[in-house]
């Protein structure tokens, strides 16, 4: 439903609402905090990310693994914030430089990547479900194999380092 993301606030207003400095690059993840979403693999991948001290990772969602993931998300040099369940995602998307969907099992038709695309947010997603049927690899999204931490580390770094590619 495109109405869920209509009327985005400005980037500056969104960054202020989530207490973000404008020079910080912000990656977001949205989804249940469960094992099939791939958060563990993402956290491991981000440990080796270059330039992570100039980034923040925002996670929207709740789930049974929140406590474990909060512990795993303590990555030296990287700010990680768990926002919980968000009913209104417009500020979340407006604040992002990129959305990461690290799922390791098929989701069918992930709504988060559709919403991010509607909002003009660069997408890095695993290609284990219907993702490549929704967004074209190298056009609207950067797709990586599910469970591949190396590519999952490399893709956000490429997008955040190349504004033309992200656009």
DSSP file (Angstrom, degrees, kcal/mol; ACC not computed):
  #  RESIDUE AA STRUCTURE BP1 BP2  ACC     N-H-->O    O-->H-N    N-H-->O    O-->H-N    TCO  KAPPA ALPHA  PHI   PSI    X-CA   Y-CA   Z-CA
    1    1 A X    >         0   0    0      0, 0.0     3,-1.9     0, 0.0     4,-0.3   0.000 360.0 360.0 360.0 106.9    0.0    0.0    0.0
    2    2 A X  G >   +     0   0    0      1,-0.3     3,-1.5     2,-0.2     4,-0.3   0.724 360.0  74.4 -62.6 -21.6    1.8    3.1   -1.3
    3    3 A X  G >  S+     0   0    0      1,-0.3     3,-0.8     2,-0.2    -1,-0.3   0.768  81.8  70.7 -63.0 -24.1   -0.2    5.3    1.1
    4    4 A X  G <  S+     0   0    0     -3,-1.9    85,-0.3     1,-0.2    86,-0.3   0.767 110.4  30.7 -63.5 -23.7    1.9    3.9    4.0
    5    5 A X  G <  S+     0   0    0     -3,-1.5     3,-0.3    -4,-0.3    -1,-0.2   0.221  90.3 123.7-122.8  13.8    4.8    6.0    2.7
    6    6 A X    <   +     0   0    0     -3,-0.8    84,-0.1    -4,-0.3    -3,-0.0  -0.333  69.3  25.2 -67.2 157.2    3.1    9.0    1.1
    7    7 A X  S    S-     0   0    0      1,-0.1    -1,-0.2    -2,-0.0     2,-0.0   0.923  80.9-163.7  55.9  53.5    4.0   12.4    2.2
    8    8 A X        -     0   0    0     -3,-0.3    -1,-0.1     1,-0.1    83,-0.1  -0.373  19.5-117.2 -63.6 144.9    7.5   11.7    3.5
    9    9 A X        -     0   0    0      1,-0.1    -1,-0.1    81,-0.1    -2,-0.0  -0.345  43.8 -83.5 -72.0 165.6    9.0   14.3    5.8
   10   10 A X     >  -     0   0    0      1,-0.1     4,-2.7    -2,-0.1     5,-0.2  -0.296  37.7-112.5 -66.9 158.7   12.1   16.0    4.5
   11   11 A X  H  > S+     0   0    0      1,-0.2     4,-2.9     2,-0.2     5,-0.2   0.904 118.3  51.7 -58.1 -43.1   15.5   14.3    5.1
   12   12 A X  H  > S+     0   0    0      2,-0.2     4,-2.0     1,-0.2    -1,-0.2   0.917 111.6  45.8 -63.1 -43.6   16.5   17.0    7.6
   13   13 A X  H  > S+     0   0    0      2,-0.2     4,-2.3     1,-0.2    -1,-0.2   0.906 113.9  49.5 -65.2 -41.0   13.3   16.7    9.6
   14   14 A X  H  X S+     0   0    0     -4,-2.7     4,-1.9     2,-0.2    -2,-0.2   0.925 110.1  50.0 -64.4 -44.4   13.5   12.9    9.6
   15   15 A X  H  <>S+     0   0    0     -4,-2.9     5,-3.5     1,-0.2    -1,-0.2   0.892 111.7  48.8 -62.0 -38.8   17.1   13.0   10.7
   16   16 A X  H ><5S+     0   0    0     -4,-2.0     3,-1.2     3,-0.2    -1,-0.2   0.898 108.4  54.4 -66.0 -39.7   16.2   15.3   13.5
   17   17 A X  H 3<5S+     0   0    0     -4,-2.3    -2,-0.2     1,-0.3    -1,-0.2   0.841 114.9  38.6 -64.9 -33.9   13.3   13.1   14.6
   18   18 A X  T 3<5S-     0   0    0     -4,-1.9    -1,-0.3    -5,-0.1    -2,-0.2   0.219 117.0-112.9-101.0  15.0   15.5   10.1   14.9
   19   19 A X  T < 5 +     0   0    0     -3,-1.2     2,-0.4     1,-0.2    -3,-0.2   0.944  62.2 155.6  56.0  56.0   18.3   12.1   16.4
   20   20 A X      < -     0   0    0     -5,-3.5     2,-0.2    -6,-0.1    -1,-0.2  -0.924  43.6-128.3-114.9 136.1   20.7   11.7   13.5
   21   21 A X    >   -     0   0    0     -2,-0.4     3,-1.1     1,-0.1    -5,-0.0  -0.585  24.6-125.5 -74.5 145.0   23.6   14.0   12.5
   22   22 A X  T 3  S+     0   0    0      1,-0.2    -1,-0.1    -2,-0.2    -6,-0.0   0.782 107.0  56.4 -66.5 -26.3   23.4   14.9    8.8
   23   23 A X  T 3  S+     0   0    0      2,-0.1     2,-0.3    32,-0.0    -1,-0.2   0.607  86.9  96.1 -83.4  -9.8   26.9   13.7    8.1
   24   24 A X  S <  S-     0   0    0     -3,-1.1     2,-0.5    31,-0.1    31,-0.2  -0.595  74.2-132.2 -79.1 138.2   26.2   10.1    9.4
   25   25 A X  E     -a   55   0A   0     29,-2.7    31,-2.2    -2,-0.3     2,-0.5  -0.802  24.3-151.7 -90.9 132.2   25.3    7.5    6.8
   26   26 A X  E     -a   56   0A   0     -2,-0.5    71,-3.2    29,-0.2    72,-1.5  -0.912  14.9-173.6-117.0 123.2   22.3    5.6    8.0
   27   27 A X  E     -ab  57  98A   0     29,-2.7    31,-2.8    -2,-0.5     2,-0.4  -0.866  13.7-159.8-104.7 145.7   21.4    2.0    7.1
   28   28 A X  E     -ab  58  99A   0     70,-2.2    72,-3.2    -2,-0.4     2,-0.4  -0.937  12.8-166.8-127.6 151.6   18.1    0.6    8.1
   29   29 A X  E     -a   59   0A   0     29,-2.4    31,-3.0    -2,-0.4     2,-0.4  -0.999   8.9-170.5-131.5 134.7   16.7   -2.9    8.6
   30   30 A X  E     +a   60   0A   0     70,-0.4     2,-0.2    -2,-0.4    31,-0.2  -0.993  36.7  74.7-129.3 133.5   13.0   -3.5    9.0
   31   31 A X  S    S-     0   0    0     29,-2.4    -2,-0.1    -2,-0.4     6,-0.0  -0.819  80.5 -44.3 151.8 169.4   11.4   -6.8   10.0
   32   32 A X        -     0   0    0     -2,-0.2     2,-1.9    29,-0.2    31,-0.3  -0.330  52.8-120.7 -61.9 142.4   10.8   -9.3   12.7
   33   33 A X        +     0   0    0     29,-1.7    32,-2.3     3,-0.1     2,-0.3  -0.550  70.0 126.0 -86.9  73.5   13.7   -9.9   15.0
   34   34 A X  S > >S-     0   0    0     -2,-1.9     3,-1.4    30,-0.2     5,-0.5  -0.817  74.8-101.8-128.5 166.4   13.8  -13.7   14.2
   35   35 A X  G > 5S+     0   0    0     -2,-0.3     3,-1.0     1,-0.3     5,-0.2   0.794 114.7  59.3 -61.3 -32.9   16.4  -16.1   13.0
   36   36 A X  G 3 5S+     0   0    0      1,-0.2    68,-2.5     2,-0.1    69,-1.1   0.626  90.9  71.5 -74.3 -12.7   15.1  -16.3    9.4
   37   37 A X  G < 5S-     0   0    0     -3,-1.4    -1,-0.2    66,-0.2    65,-0.2   0.661 100.0-127.9 -80.7 -15.5   15.6  -12.5    8.9
   38   38 A X  T <>5 +     0   0    0     -3,-1.0     4,-2.2    -4,-0.3     5,-0.2   0.670  60.3 140.7  83.5  16.4   19.4  -12.8    8.8
   39   39 A X  H  ><S+     0   0    0     -5,-0.5     4,-2.9     1,-0.2     5,-0.2   0.893  71.1  56.1 -59.7 -39.6   20.3  -10.2   11.5
   40   40 A X  H  > S+     0   0    0      1,-0.2     4,-2.2     2,-0.2    -1,-0.2   0.930 109.0  46.2 -59.0 -45.3   23.1  -12.4   12.9
   41   41 A X  H  > S+     0   0    0      1,-0.2     4,-2.5     2,-0.2    -1,-0.2   0.900 112.0  51.9 -64.8 -40.5   24.8  -12.6    9.5
   42   42 A X  H  X S+     0   0    0     -4,-2.2     4,-2.6     2,-0.2    -2,-0.2   0.935 109.4  48.9 -61.5 -46.7   24.3   -8.9    8.9
   43   43 A X  H  X S+     0   0    0     -4,-2.9     4,-1.1     1,-0.2    -2,-0.2   0.916 112.3  48.3 -61.1 -42.7   26.0   -8.1   12.3
   44   44 A X  H  X S+     0   0    0     -4,-2.2     4,-0.6    -5,-0.2     3,-0.5   0.914 112.3  49.6 -63.2 -41.5   28.9  -10.4   11.6
   45   45 A X  H >< S+     0   0    0     -4,-2.5     3,-1.0     1,-0.2    -2,-0.2   0.899 107.7  53.8 -63.2 -41.1   29.3   -8.8    8.1
   46   46 A X  H >< S+     0   0    0     -4,-2.6     3,-1.4     1,-0.2    -1,-0.2   0.699  90.4  75.9 -71.8 -18.4   29.2   -5.3    9.5
   47   47 A X  H 3< S+     0   0    0     -4,-1.1    -1,-0.2    -3,-0.5    -2,-0.2   0.871 102.8  40.0 -57.7 -35.5   32.0   -6.0   12.0
   48   48 A X  T << S+     0   0    0     -3,-1.0     2,-0.3    -4,-0.6    -1,-0.3   0.299  87.0 127.8 -96.9   9.7   34.5   -5.9    9.1
   49   49 A X    X   -     0   0    0     -3,-1.4     3,-1.0    -4,-0.1     2,-0.2  -0.492  57.4-130.2 -72.6 129.0   32.9   -2.9    7.3
   50   50 A X  T 3  S+     0   0    0     -2,-0.3    -1,-0.1     1,-0.2    -2,-0.1  -0.551  89.3  18.4 -75.5 142.1   35.2    0.0    6.5
   51   51 A X  T >  S+     0   0    0     -2,-0.2     3,-2.1     1,-0.1    -1,-0.2   0.629  76.6 141.9  76.4  14.1   34.1    3.4    7.6
   52   52 A X  G X   +     0   0    0     -3,-1.0     3,-1.6     1,-0.3    27,-0.5   0.718  59.8  71.3 -64.1 -19.3   31.6    2.1   10.1
   53   53 A X  G 3  S+     0   0    0      1,-0.3    -1,-0.3    25,-0.1    24,-0.1   0.661  97.0  52.0 -71.0 -12.5   32.4    4.8   12.5
   54   54 A X  G <  S+     0   0    0     -3,-2.1   -29,-2.7   -30,-0.1     2,-0.3   0.122 106.2  73.5-103.2  18.8   30.6    7.2   10.2
   55   55 A X  E <   -a   25   0A   0     -3,-1.6    24,-1.2    22,-0.3     2,-0.3  -0.845  57.3-159.4-129.3 162.7   27.5    5.1   10.0
   56   56 A X  E     -ac  26  79A   0    -31,-2.2   -29,-2.7    -2,-0.3     2,-0.5  -0.992  11.3-146.7-139.8 144.6   24.5    4.1   12.1
   57   57 A X  E     -ac  27  80A   0     22,-2.8    24,-2.9    -2,-0.3     2,-0.5  -0.956  12.5-164.4-112.0 122.4   22.3    1.1   11.8
   58   58 A X  E     -ac  28  81A   0    -31,-2.8   -29,-2.4    -2,-0.5     2,-0.5  -0.920   2.8-162.0-107.2 129.0   18.6    1.5   12.7
   59   59 A X  E     -ac  29  82A   0     22,-2.7    24,-3.3    -2,-0.5    25,-0.6  -0.951   2.8-167.5-114.9 123.0   16.5   -1.6   13.2
   60   60 A X  E     +ac  30  84A   0    -31,-3.0   -29,-2.4    -2,-0.5    25,-0.2  -0.932  48.2  56.7-108.3 127.3   12.7   -1.4   13.1
   61   61 A X        -     0   0    0     23,-2.1    23,-0.5    -2,-0.5     2,-0.3  -0.638  61.7-119.5 138.1 165.0   10.8   -4.4   14.4
   62   62 A X        +     0   0    0     -2,-0.2   -29,-1.7    22,-0.1     2,-0.3  -0.862  35.7 138.4-130.2 164.4   10.3   -6.7   17.4
   63   63 A X    >   -     0   0    0     -2,-0.3     3,-1.7   -31,-0.3   -29,-0.1  -0.940  61.8 -76.4 169.1 174.1   10.7  -10.4   18.0
   64   64 A X  T 3  S+     0   0    0     -2,-0.3     3,-0.3     1,-0.3     4,-0.2   0.666 120.1  55.5 -66.1 -17.8   11.9  -13.2   20.2
   65   65 A X  T 3> S+     0   0    0    -32,-2.3     4,-3.1     1,-0.2     5,-0.3   0.290  71.3 109.8 -97.9  11.2   15.6  -12.6   19.4
   66   66 A X  H <> S+     0   0    0     -3,-1.7     4,-2.7     1,-0.2     5,-0.2   0.923  79.3  47.0 -55.7 -49.4   15.7   -8.9   20.4
   67   67 A X  H  > S+     0   0    0     -3,-0.3     4,-1.7     1,-0.2    -1,-0.2   0.927 115.6  45.3 -58.5 -46.8   17.9   -9.5   23.5
   68   68 A X  H  > S+     0   0    0     -4,-0.2     4,-2.3     1,-0.2    -1,-0.2   0.915 114.5  48.7 -62.4 -43.5   20.3  -11.8   21.7
   69   69 A X  H  X S+     0   0    0     -4,-3.1     4,-2.2     1,-0.2    -2,-0.2   0.850 105.8  56.7 -69.1 -34.0   20.5   -9.4   18.7
   70   70 A X  H  < S+     0   0    0     -4,-2.7    -1,-0.2    -5,-0.3    -2,-0.2   0.904 110.0  46.4 -61.7 -39.2   21.1   -6.4   21.0
   71   71 A X  H >< S+     0   0    0     -4,-1.7     3,-1.3    -5,-0.2    -2,-0.2   0.924 114.4  46.3 -67.2 -44.7   24.1   -8.2   22.4
   72   72 A X  H 3< S+     0   0    0     -4,-2.3    -2,-0.2     1,-0.2    -1,-0.2   0.787 103.8  65.7 -66.5 -27.4   25.4   -9.2   18.9
   73   73 A X  T 3<  +     0   0    0     -4,-2.2     2,-1.9    -5,-0.2    -1,-0.2   0.438  68.8 104.5 -78.6   0.8   24.8   -5.6   17.8
   74   74 A X    <   +     0   0    0     -3,-1.3     2,-0.6    -4,-0.1    -1,-0.1  -0.618  50.8 166.6 -81.9  85.2   27.5   -4.2   20.0
   75   75 A X    >   -     0   0    0     -2,-1.9     3,-2.4     3,-0.5    -2,-0.1  -0.900  41.1-114.0-107.3 117.7   29.9   -3.8   17.2
   76   76 A X  T 3  S+     0   0    0     -2,-0.6   -24,-0.1     1,-0.3     3,-0.1  -0.239  99.9  10.5 -52.9 128.5   33.0   -1.6   18.0
   77   77 A X  T 3  S+     0   0    0      1,-0.2     2,-0.5   -24,-0.1   -22,-0.3   0.264 109.0  96.7  89.1 -12.2   32.9    1.6   16.0
   78   78 A X    <   -     0   0    0     -3,-2.4     2,-0.5   -24,-0.1    -3,-0.5  -0.942  66.3-139.2-117.4 129.2   29.3    1.1   14.7
   79   79 A X  E     -c   56   0A   0    -24,-1.2   -22,-2.8    -2,-0.5     2,-0.4  -0.734  24.2-176.6 -82.4 126.7   26.2    2.7   16.2
   80   80 A X  E     -c   57   0A   0     -2,-0.5     2,-0.4   -24,-0.2   -22,-0.2  -0.994   1.8-175.3-127.0 126.3   23.3    0.3   16.3
   81   81 A X  E     -c   58   0A   0    -24,-2.9   -22,-2.7    -2,-0.4     2,-0.6  -0.984  17.1-149.6-127.2 132.8   19.9    1.3   17.5
   82   82 A X  E     -c   59   0A   0     -2,-0.4   -22,-0.2   -24,-0.2   -24,-0.1  -0.884  13.7-178.3 -97.3 118.2   16.8   -0.9   18.0
   83   83 A X  E     -     0   0A   0    -24,-3.3   -23,-0.2    -2,-0.6    -1,-0.1   0.570  27.0-143.9 -94.8 -11.4   13.7    1.2   17.4
   84   84 A X  E     -c   60   0A   0    -25,-0.6   -23,-2.1   -23,-0.5     2,-0.3  -0.352  54.9 -12.7  77.3-164.1   11.1   -1.4   18.1
   85   85 A X        -     0   0    0    -25,-0.2     2,-0.5   -24,-0.1   -25,-0.0  -0.559  64.7-160.7 -75.1 131.0    7.8   -1.7   16.3
   86   86 A X        -     0   0    0     -2,-0.3     3,-0.1     1,-0.1    -2,-0.1  -0.963  15.0-173.2-115.5 122.8    7.0    1.4   14.2
   87   87 A X  S    S+     0   0    0     -2,-0.5     2,-0.6     1,-0.2    -1,-0.1   0.812  83.4  46.7 -80.8 -31.3    3.5    2.0   13.1
   88   88 A X        +     0   0    0      1,-0.1     4,-0.4   -83,-0.0     3,-0.3  -0.944  63.7 178.3-115.1 111.9    4.4    5.0   10.9
   89   89 A X     >  +     0   0    0     -2,-0.6     4,-2.6   -85,-0.3     5,-0.3   0.436  56.1  95.4 -93.4  -0.6    7.4    4.2    8.7
   90   90 A X  H  > S+     0   0    0    -86,-0.3     4,-2.2     1,-0.2    -1,-0.2   0.905  88.3  43.6 -62.3 -43.5    7.6    7.5    6.8
   91   91 A X  H  > S+     0   0    0     -3,-0.3     4,-1.5     2,-0.2    -1,-0.2   0.908 112.7  54.7 -67.3 -40.1   10.2    9.1    9.1
   92   92 A X  H  > S+     0   0    0     -4,-0.4     4,-0.6     1,-0.2     3,-0.5   0.959 112.8  40.6 -56.2 -55.0   12.2    5.9    9.2
   93   93 A X  H >< S+     0   0    0     -4,-2.6     3,-1.1     1,-0.2    -1,-0.2   0.890 112.1  55.8 -64.2 -39.4   12.5    5.7    5.4
   94   94 A X  H 3< S+     0   0    0     -4,-2.2    -1,-0.2    -5,-0.3    -2,-0.2   0.782 106.6  51.8 -64.6 -26.3   13.1    9.4    5.0
   95   95 A X  H 3< S+     0   0    0     -4,-1.5    -1,-0.2    -3,-0.5    -2,-0.2   0.623  93.9  98.3 -83.8 -13.3   16.1    9.2    7.4
   96   96 A X    <<  -     0   0    0     -3,-1.1   -69,-0.2    -4,-0.6     3,-0.1  -0.448  47.8-171.5 -86.0 147.8   17.8    6.3    5.5
   97   97 A X  S    S+     0   0    0    -71,-3.2    25,-0.8     1,-0.4     2,-0.3   0.632  84.9   0.4 -94.0 -26.7   20.7    6.2    3.0
   98   98 A X  E     -bd  27 122A   0    -72,-1.5   -70,-2.2    23,-0.2     2,-0.4  -0.978  61.6-138.2-161.3 148.1   20.0    2.6    2.4
   99   99 A X  E     -bd  28 123A   0     23,-3.1    25,-2.9    -2,-0.3     2,-0.5  -0.915  17.2-158.3-108.2 136.1   17.8   -0.3    3.4
  100  100 A X  E     - d   0 124A   0    -72,-3.2     2,-0.6    -2,-0.4   -70,-0.4  -0.965   9.8-174.6-115.7 128.1   19.3   -3.8    4.1
  101  101 A X  E     + d   0 125A   0     23,-2.8    25,-2.2    -2,-0.5   -63,-0.1  -0.877   7.3 175.4-118.8  95.2   17.1   -6.9    3.9
  102  102 A X        +     0   0    0     -2,-0.6    45,-0.3   -65,-0.2   -61,-0.1   0.099  16.5 160.4 -91.5  24.1   19.4   -9.7    5.0
  103  103 A X        -     0   0    0      1,-0.1   -66,-0.2    23,-0.1    44,-0.2  -0.052  26.9-166.4 -50.6 142.1   16.8  -12.5    5.0
  104  104 A X  S    S+     0   0    0    -68,-2.5     2,-0.3    42,-0.2   -67,-0.2   0.495  72.4  46.7-109.1  -7.1   18.1  -16.1    4.8
  105  105 A X  S    S-     0   0    0    -69,-1.1    23,-0.1     1,-0.0    -1,-0.1  -0.971 101.8 -79.5-133.0 153.8   14.8  -17.8    4.0
  106  106 A X        -     0   0    0     -2,-0.3    23,-0.2    22,-0.2     3,-0.1  -0.118  33.9-179.4 -56.3 136.2   12.2  -16.9    1.4
  107  107 A X        -     0   0    0      1,-0.2     2,-1.6    -4,-0.1    -1,-0.1   0.450  30.7-139.9-109.8  -7.2    9.7  -14.1    2.2
  108  108 A X  S    S+     0   0    0      1,-0.1    22,-0.8    20,-0.1     2,-0.3  -0.637  81.5   3.9  84.5 -86.9    7.8  -14.3   -1.0
  109  109 A X  S    S-     0   0    0     -2,-1.6     2,-0.2    20,-0.1    -1,-0.1  -0.723  78.8-148.0-137.0  82.6    7.2  -10.6   -1.7
  110  110 A X     >  -     0   0    0     -2,-0.3     4,-1.0     1,-0.2     3,-0.4  -0.328   3.8-159.8 -62.3 118.3    9.0   -8.4    0.9
  111  111 A X  H  > S+     0   0    0      1,-0.2     4,-2.6    -2,-0.2     5,-0.2   0.824  85.0  66.5 -65.4 -32.6    7.0   -5.2    1.5
  112  112 A X  H  > S+     0   0    0      1,-0.2     4,-2.5     2,-0.2    -1,-0.2   0.873 100.0  48.8 -61.1 -38.1    9.9   -3.4    3.0
  113  113 A X  H  > S+     0   0    0     -3,-0.4     4,-2.1     2,-0.2    -1,-0.2   0.855 111.3  50.3 -73.0 -30.9   11.9   -3.4   -0.3
  114  114 A X  H  X S+     0   0    0     -4,-1.0     4,-2.3     2,-0.2    -2,-0.2   0.932 112.7  46.6 -67.2 -45.0    8.8   -2.1   -2.2
  115  115 A X  H  X S+     0   0    0     -4,-2.6     4,-1.7     2,-0.2    -2,-0.2   0.919 111.9  50.5 -63.5 -43.9    8.3    0.7    0.3
  116  116 A X  H  <>S+     0   0    0     -4,-2.5     5,-2.8     1,-0.2     4,-0.5   0.920 110.5  49.9 -60.7 -43.4   12.0    1.6    0.2
  117  117 A X  H ><5S+     0   0    0     -4,-2.1     3,-1.2     1,-0.2    -1,-0.2   0.910 108.6  52.1 -62.0 -42.2   11.9    1.8   -3.5
  118  118 A X  H 3<5S+     0   0    0     -4,-2.3    -1,-0.2     1,-0.3    -2,-0.2   0.830 110.9  49.3 -60.4 -31.8    8.8    4.0   -3.5
  119  119 A X  T 3<5S-     0   0    0     -4,-1.7    -1,-0.3    -5,-0.2    -2,-0.2   0.458 116.8-113.6 -88.3  -2.0   10.7    6.3   -1.1
  120  120 A X  T < 5 +     0   0    0     -3,-1.2     2,-0.4    -4,-0.5    -3,-0.2   0.764  65.3 148.8  75.9  25.1   13.8    6.4   -3.3
  121  121 A X      < -     0   0    0     -5,-2.8    -1,-0.3    -6,-0.2   -23,-0.2  -0.797  52.2-113.9 -95.4 131.8   16.0    4.6   -0.7
  122  122 A X  E     -d   98   0A   0    -25,-0.8   -23,-3.1    -2,-0.4     2,-0.4  -0.348  34.9-145.9 -61.0 142.6   18.8    2.4   -2.0
  123  123 A X  E     -d   99   0A   0     17,-0.5    19,-2.7   -25,-0.2     2,-0.5  -0.951  22.1-176.5-122.1 132.0   18.2   -1.3   -1.3
  124  124 A X  E     +de 100 142A   0    -25,-2.9   -23,-2.8    -2,-0.4     2,-0.3  -0.998  27.9 160.1-117.6 122.6   20.6   -4.1   -0.5
  125  125 A X  E     -de 101 143A   0     17,-2.2    19,-2.3    -2,-0.5     2,-0.2  -0.974  42.7-107.9-143.5 154.5   18.7   -7.4   -0.2
  126  126 A X  E     - e   0 144A   0    -25,-2.2     2,-0.5    -2,-0.3     3,-0.3  -0.582  26.2-136.6 -78.5 148.3   19.3  -11.1   -0.3
  127  127 A X        +     0   0    0     17,-2.5    -1,-0.1    -2,-0.2    19,-0.1  -0.385  69.8 112.1-103.6  53.3   18.0  -12.8   -3.4
  128  128 A X  S    S+     0   0    0     -2,-0.5   -22,-0.2   -25,-0.2    -1,-0.2   0.396  79.5  22.7-106.3   2.4   16.4  -15.8   -1.7
  129  129 A X  S    S-     0   0    0     -3,-0.3     3,-0.5   -23,-0.2   -20,-0.1  -0.331 119.1 -45.8-137.5-141.0   12.8  -15.0   -2.4
  130  130 A X  S >> S+     0   0    0    -22,-0.8     3,-1.2     1,-0.2     4,-0.8   0.247  94.8 112.3 -85.4  14.6   10.8  -13.0   -4.8
  131  131 A X  H >> S+     0   0    0      1,-0.3     4,-2.7     2,-0.2     3,-1.4   0.902  74.7  50.0 -56.0 -47.0   13.2  -10.0   -4.5
  132  132 A X  H 34 S+     0   0    0     -3,-0.5    -1,-0.3     1,-0.3     5,-0.2   0.624 105.7  58.7 -72.5 -10.2   14.6  -10.2   -8.0
  133  133 A X  H <4 S+     0   0    0     -3,-1.2    -1,-0.3    -4,-0.1    -2,-0.2   0.648 115.0  36.1 -84.8 -16.9   11.0  -10.4   -9.4
  134  134 A X  H << S+     0   0    0     -3,-1.4     2,-0.4    -4,-0.8    -2,-0.2   0.850 125.8  28.3 -99.8 -49.3   10.3   -7.0   -7.7
  135  135 A X  S  < S-     0   0    0     -4,-2.7     2,-0.4    -5,-0.1    -1,-0.3  -0.955  81.4-122.9-120.7 134.7   13.5   -5.0   -8.1
  136  136 A X    >>> -     0   0    0     -2,-0.4     3,-2.2    -3,-0.1     4,-1.5  -0.595  32.4-110.0 -79.5 130.1   16.0   -5.5  -10.8
  137  137 A X  B 345S+f  141   0B   0     -2,-0.4     5,-0.2     1,-0.3    -1,-0.1  -0.343 103.7  10.0 -57.6 131.1   19.6   -6.4   -9.7
  138  138 A X  T 345S+     0   0    0      3,-3.1    -1,-0.3     1,-0.1     4,-0.1   0.377 127.8  62.6  80.5  -5.7   21.9   -3.4  -10.3
  139  139 A X  T <45S-     0   0    0     -3,-2.2    -2,-0.2     2,-0.4    -1,-0.1   0.738 123.8  -0.5-110.7 -69.9   19.0   -1.2  -11.2
  140  140 A X  T  <5S+     0   0    0     -4,-1.5   -17,-0.5     1,-0.2     2,-0.3   0.538 133.2  19.1 -99.9  -9.3   16.7   -0.7   -8.2
  141  141 A X  B   < -f  137   0B   0     -5,-1.5    -3,-3.1   -19,-0.1     2,-0.6  -0.991  63.2-126.6-155.6 159.0   18.6   -3.0   -5.8
  142  142 A X  E     -e  124   0A   0    -19,-2.7   -17,-2.2    -2,-0.3     2,-0.4  -0.966  36.8-159.9-107.4 115.4   21.9   -4.6   -5.0
  143  143 A X  E     -e  125   0A   0     -2,-0.6     2,-0.3   -19,-0.2   -17,-0.2  -0.807  11.4-177.1-105.5 139.0   21.1   -8.3   -4.5
  144  144 A X  E     -e  126   0A   0    -19,-2.3   -17,-2.5    -2,-0.4     2,-0.1  -0.906  36.4 -92.6-127.8 155.4   23.4  -10.8   -2.7
  145  145 A X    >   -     0   0    0     -2,-0.3     3,-1.8   -19,-0.2     7,-0.1  -0.418  53.4 -96.0 -65.8 142.2   23.1  -14.5   -2.1
  146  146 A X  T 3  S+     0   0    0      1,-0.3   -42,-0.2    -2,-0.1    -1,-0.1  -0.331 108.3  14.2 -58.5 135.7   21.3  -15.4    1.2
  147  147 A X  T 3  S+     0   0    0    -45,-0.3     2,-1.2   -44,-0.2    -1,-0.3   0.463  87.1 131.5  81.1   1.1   23.8  -16.1    4.0
  148  148 A X    <>  +     0   0    0     -3,-1.8     4,-2.1     1,-0.2    -1,-0.2  -0.711  29.8 179.1 -91.9  91.6   26.8  -14.6    2.2
  149  149 A X  H  > S+     0   0    0     -2,-1.2     4,-1.6     1,-0.2    -1,-0.2   0.822  76.2  58.6 -62.2 -33.9   28.3  -12.3    4.8
  150  150 A X  H  > S+     0   0    0      2,-0.2     4,-2.0     1,-0.2    -1,-0.2   0.944 111.8  38.7 -62.9 -48.9   31.1  -11.2    2.5
  151  151 A X  H  > S+     0   0    0      1,-0.2     4,-2.5     2,-0.2    -1,-0.2   0.846 112.6  57.8 -70.8 -32.2   28.8   -9.8   -0.1
  152  152 A X  H  X S+     0   0    0     -4,-2.1     4,-0.7     1,-0.2    -1,-0.2   0.798 110.0  45.0 -67.6 -27.6   26.5   -8.5    2.5
  153  153 A X  H  X S+     0   0    0     -4,-1.6     4,-1.0    -3,-0.2    -2,-0.2   0.873 115.1  47.5 -78.1 -40.4   29.4   -6.4    3.9
  154  154 A X  H  X S+     0   0    0     -4,-2.0     4,-2.2    -5,-0.2    -2,-0.2   0.879 102.7  60.9 -71.4 -40.1   30.5   -5.2    0.5
  155  155 A X  H  X S+     0   0    0     -4,-2.5     4,-2.5     1,-0.2     5,-0.2   0.920 105.4  43.7 -61.7 -50.5   27.2   -4.1   -1.0
  156  156 A X  H  X S+     0   0    0     -4,-0.7     4,-3.0     1,-0.2     5,-0.3   0.889 112.6  55.1 -62.6 -34.8   26.3   -1.4    1.6
  157  157 A X  H  X S+     0   0    0     -4,-1.0     4,-1.4     2,-0.2    -1,-0.2   0.908 109.9  46.2 -63.0 -41.2   29.8   -0.1    1.5
  158  158 A X  H  X S+     0   0    0     -4,-2.2     4,-1.0     2,-0.2    -2,-0.2   0.936 114.8  46.6 -65.3 -46.6   29.6    0.3   -2.3
  159  159 A X  H >< S+     0   0    0     -4,-2.5     3,-0.5     1,-0.2     7,-0.4   0.917 114.5  45.8 -63.9 -43.7   26.2    2.0   -2.2
  160  160 A X  H 3< S+     0   0    0     -4,-3.0    -1,-0.2     1,-0.2    -2,-0.2   0.765 114.8  48.8 -72.6 -23.4   27.2    4.4    0.6
  161  161 A X  H 3< S+     0   0    0     -4,-1.4     2,-0.5    -5,-0.3    -1,-0.2   0.598 111.6  50.7 -89.4 -11.4   30.5    5.2   -1.1
  162  162 A X    <X  -     0   0    0     -4,-1.0     4,-2.5    -3,-0.5    -1,-0.2  -0.843  59.3-175.9-132.2  94.8   28.9    5.8   -4.6
  163  163 A X  H  > S+     0   0    0     -2,-0.5     4,-2.3     1,-0.2    -1,-0.1   0.830  86.8  56.0 -61.5 -32.4   26.0    8.2   -4.5
  164  164 A X  H  4 S+     0   0    0      2,-0.2    -1,-0.2     1,-0.2    -5,-0.1   0.918 109.3  45.2 -65.5 -43.4   25.4    7.7   -8.3
  165  165 A X  H  4 S+     0   0    0      1,-0.2    -2,-0.2    -3,-0.2    -1,-0.2   0.914 112.5  51.8 -65.6 -43.2   25.1    3.9   -7.8
  166  166 A X  H  <        0   0    0     -4,-2.5    -2,-0.2    -7,-0.4    -1,-0.2   0.900 360.0 360.0 -60.5 -40.8   22.8    4.4   -4.8
  167  167 A X     <        0   0    0     -4,-2.3    -1,-0.3    -5,-0.2    -2,-0.2   0.503 360.0 360.0 -65.8 360.0   20.6    6.8   -6.8
